[in-house]
């Protein structure tokens, strides 16, 4: 399927890292019984593969070729969505800070984004799609009938990330995480290709002081009022 098939509904969830996009998207996919696209995971899987292959982040052509050959699927049956590369669960590997930073850098490359664009649109299948990312509503599925943009302060996002890493017994300091999140925000918001920003017709939710239940309730109410199903 591609973007021109507007009969298949899409709900886009965009925003910077650490705002709860993944949790909300997984919850919505399970609630509606729809497919899930975690576009950030696609870039992270590409970053992981590039690091494993020792590719230079300046080699745009080789990175784009690698992007075209990724065997990637998502499994939403468990409490947390699993990312499978060649059938292997790489969900934890792609959450490493090094991988996230690399993903942000290669996501700014035009040839890489072009290589992955149609692959992302191919996830648009019946009965519907929840698309999680940074440019889902502005570029990949600009015709989506429902667009949501989550945001939060860098400090609160760093705190969430630190707690998440600690729960997995991964050592990291708050200052390191905050610095990485801030640097990633600058790259994502100021890149020349598909910069991070809300779509003009998106609902913007600041999650800084909200629980995931609050965000989910606001989102469901908004989606229901749009009458897309």
Secondary structure, DSSP 4 states (H G I P E B T S, - for coil): --TT-TTS-EEEEEE-TTSSHHHHHHHHHHHHT-EEEEHHHHHHHHHHHHHHTT--TT-HHHHHHHHHT--EEEE-SSSS-EEEETTEE-TTGGGSHHHHHHHHHHTT-HHHHHHHHHHHHTT--TT-EEEEESSIIIIITTT-SEEEEEE--HHHHHHHHHHHHHHTT----HHHHHHHHHHHHHHHHH-SSS-S---TTPEEEE-TT--HHHHHHHHHHHHHHHT--
